[in-house]
Amino acid sequence: MLILTHGRPKEQKTLELLRKSGYTGRIWLVVDDLDETLDEYRRIYGDSVIVFDKQAYREITDTCDNTKNLATVVYARNASYDIADELGLDYFVQCDDDIMSLAYRYRDKGKLKGLNVRDMDGVFEAYVEFMKAGDFPVLGFGAEIDTVGGRLKEVVFDLYQIFICRTDRRVDFIGTVNEDTNTMCLLNSVGALTPKVCTVQYSSDERGTNKGGLSRLYTEFNEYLRMFYTVMVFPSGVKISKGRTIEFSLKKSKNNIVPRIVREDVKK
């Protein structure tokens, strides 16, 4: 389990949640060497803190711009694969540090209900087995937004904030912002599917609202600009629309992003 964190040594919501949810495995905090609170991380968490060279990963990461902005999680995402390899892990979970809940979602007499996870070890084992069966490079967990309107979507081709990765199927995340969406669109478009199973869902604070983490990045990049990175990466599959309740929304074309199997009778 790798928690990507920055500037929040005394506020580790994901770590606390995982223990409450019955996870008994090892947890490492991935911190960059430029974090001003690094000494505090080490004081509190000792050898559970793993430090990576942020500048080194900036040199080998496609940020889709020339800003040279270091206040982004994309470098930590890419460093995680090398860290997991050095730790001898075949599979590992990559997650943000501000996840607040993990719950089973299920239908009961026509209603959608939730039950907090208490056996996270079992959940991870089940997800890894599904990942192996589908030969997926990444497998994510559902988010609260996936059940808006009361409808449970079992599988969605998307990923955010918490997902399982395979060390032998490296994924190179790209983009200073929206790195998860950017990468998901590209991978799915070439058949490397990155689904999330929404049976277990997470919730977190609204992005950019907590101190530390990516709060600085969300101050520098407004909503439209963040979304436009995905438009640059995959213009044939996404577009920015004016929202009714929110200012902008990123619309994805499932037909363009996720490949379809052509029926034998229409093949040339």
N, C-alpha and C positions, 0 to 999 in steps of 0.2 A: 504494500500500500504506500503510494507516494502522494503526499499532500503538497501541492505547489503553493508557496506562501511568501509574502513579502511585507515587512513592516508591521506585523501583527503577532509578536512573540507572546503576548499575554491574552490574545483573543483567538483561540483555535476551536471554532465551533464544530468543524468537521471531525476533528480528533475526538472531542467529547461525545459527539453524536454516535460515532462508530462504536465506541466502548459501550454506550447505553443500548445500542442496537445489537449487541452480542458478538461483535467482531473481536476475536482473540488473537489474530495474527500480528505480525510486526508492522509498525507504522514508522515511516521516515518522513521528515519534513525537508523538502527541497528548497533551499534558500540560495540566492545569488550572492557572489562575493562582494557586490557593491551595496548590499543592504546595510544601512546605517545601524540597524538593530541586530545585526548578526551576533554580536557578543552576548546579547540578552537571550537570543535563541539558544545559543550554546550553553549558557548558564542554566536555563530551565530544562532543556531537553537533552543535553549531553551528546552522546554518540548517535542519537536518533536524528541529528541534523546532518544533512549532506549538502555540501557547498559546491556550486559549479561556477565556472569562469564565464561570466555573462558576455564579456567582450569577445571571447573566442567563439561563442555560438552566434553572436551578431554577424561575424564574418562569414559564416556558412549558412545563414538563414535568408531565404527570400522574403523580405518584408513588404514587397510590392510598392515600395516608395524609396525616397532618398532622404528621409527625415533623420535617420540615425537615432531614432527615439529608443531609449533603453527601458522606459517605463511600461513594458509589455510582458505578457506571460508567454509569448510565443517561444522565447529562448528557453524557458524552463520546460516547456512541452517537448521540445526537441532534445534537450539534455536528458530528459527522463529515460529515454531509450538506452542511452549509454550507461546511465546510473543503474538501471535495472539489469543490464547485461553484466556489469561489474559485480552486482550483488548475486548473480547466478539465478535470476528469476526468469522463468519461461513466460509467465503471465504476470501482469501487474495492473493495479488500479491507479489511474491518474485522476486526481480530483482537486477542486478548488478548496480553499480553507474556510469558506463561509456557508456550508450546507447546514440547514437547520433541522430538516426532518427527512426520514426515509419510511415510506409506508406502503403496504400492500393495498392495491385498489381492486375492488371486486363488485360484481352486481349482486344485489339482494332484493328480490321482490320488486324489480323494476327501478331500483334506486342504486346509485353508485356510492359505495361506502369505502372507508379507509381504516386500516389497522396498522399501528406502528410496528416496524420490524423489530424482532427480538432475537432472531437467529441469522445474523448477517453472514456468518461463516457458511451456512447452508445456501443462502442466496447467491453468494459469490461462486460456490461450487456448481450450482445449477446453471448460472449464467455462463460459466466457462465451458460446461458441457455443451450448451447450445451454441456457443461460439465455435467450438471444435466441429460440431456437426455441420454448421454452415460455412466453415472455413472463412470466417470474417476476420479482417485485420483489426477491427475495433468493434466493441459492442457497448452500447450505452444504456443508461437507465432513463426512465420516463421523467418528465417534468410536469408540474401542476397544470401548465398550459395545455398539455395533451388531453386533458379531460374537461376542458371548457365546454359548457353546454351539456355536461352529464354523460357524454359518450366515451366509452373506454376504447382506445385504439391499442390493440395488443402490440403491434410492431410499426414503428415509424422510422424512415430513413433519415436520421438526423442525429446530432450528438452535441451535448453541451455539458460542461462543468464536472461530470463524473462518468468515467467510462473505463472499460477493461481493454488493455492493450496486449499484444503479443510481441515479445522481444525479437522473434525471428521474422516478423512482418512489419518492419519499421515504417512509420508514417512520418513524412516531413511536413510539419505544419508551416503555413505561410501567411504573411500579412501582419503588419503591426497591430491591427485591430481586427475583430471578427475572425480570428485565426481558426477557430473550430468550424464555423460555417463555411469559410473559404475552402478549407481542406476537405470537408465532407462533400461539398458539391463536386469537386474535382475527382475524388475517389469514386463516388457513386457513378459518375458519368462514364467511367472506363470499366465499370463492372466490379470494382473492389468495394462491395457494399458495406456500409457502416450503419447498421440498424440500431435502434434502441428498443428494448422490450419494456413496455409501459406497465407491466404487472406490478413492478415496484417503482415508485415515483419519489423524487426528491423535491424539496423546496429550499429556497435560499432568499436572502435579502435582495432587493432590486440592485442590479449592477451599478457600481460606482457610488453607492450611498454610504458605505463604511469607510472609515479612515484606513490608510494603508492600502495594500493590495493594488488594484488598478484605479483607485480614485483619481490620481493625478492624470492618468490617461483619459478618463472619461470627462475630465475638465477641459483638456486640450482638444479632444475630438468630439464634435457634436454628433447627434444621432444620425443625421443624414450622411455625414462624412464616414462614420463607421460602417454604415450599410453600403456605401458606395465601393468600399474595398471588395465586397463580394461581387458587386456588379462588374468591377474591373476583372476579377478573376474568372467569372463565369457569366458573361453577358447574355448568352443564349438561354440561360435557365432561370435567371432571377431579375427582378426589377423593383424599384422603389415606388411605392404608391402613397398617396395622401390618405391618411387614416381619418375615420370619423371620431373615434374616441381618443386616438393618439395622433401626434403630428405626422409621423411617417411609419410605414411598415414595409418589411422586406417580403415580397411575394415570390414564392418558389414554384416553378413549373415542374411537377412530379414527372410528367411525360418526358421532359428534357433532361432531368437530372438522373433519374433511375432508368437503366436500360430495360427494354421489354424483350421477351422471347417471341420471335416471329413464328407463327404457325407454319407447319410443314406445307400446307396447301397454298400458301401465298409466297413461299420462297422461290427465287429464280434459280 
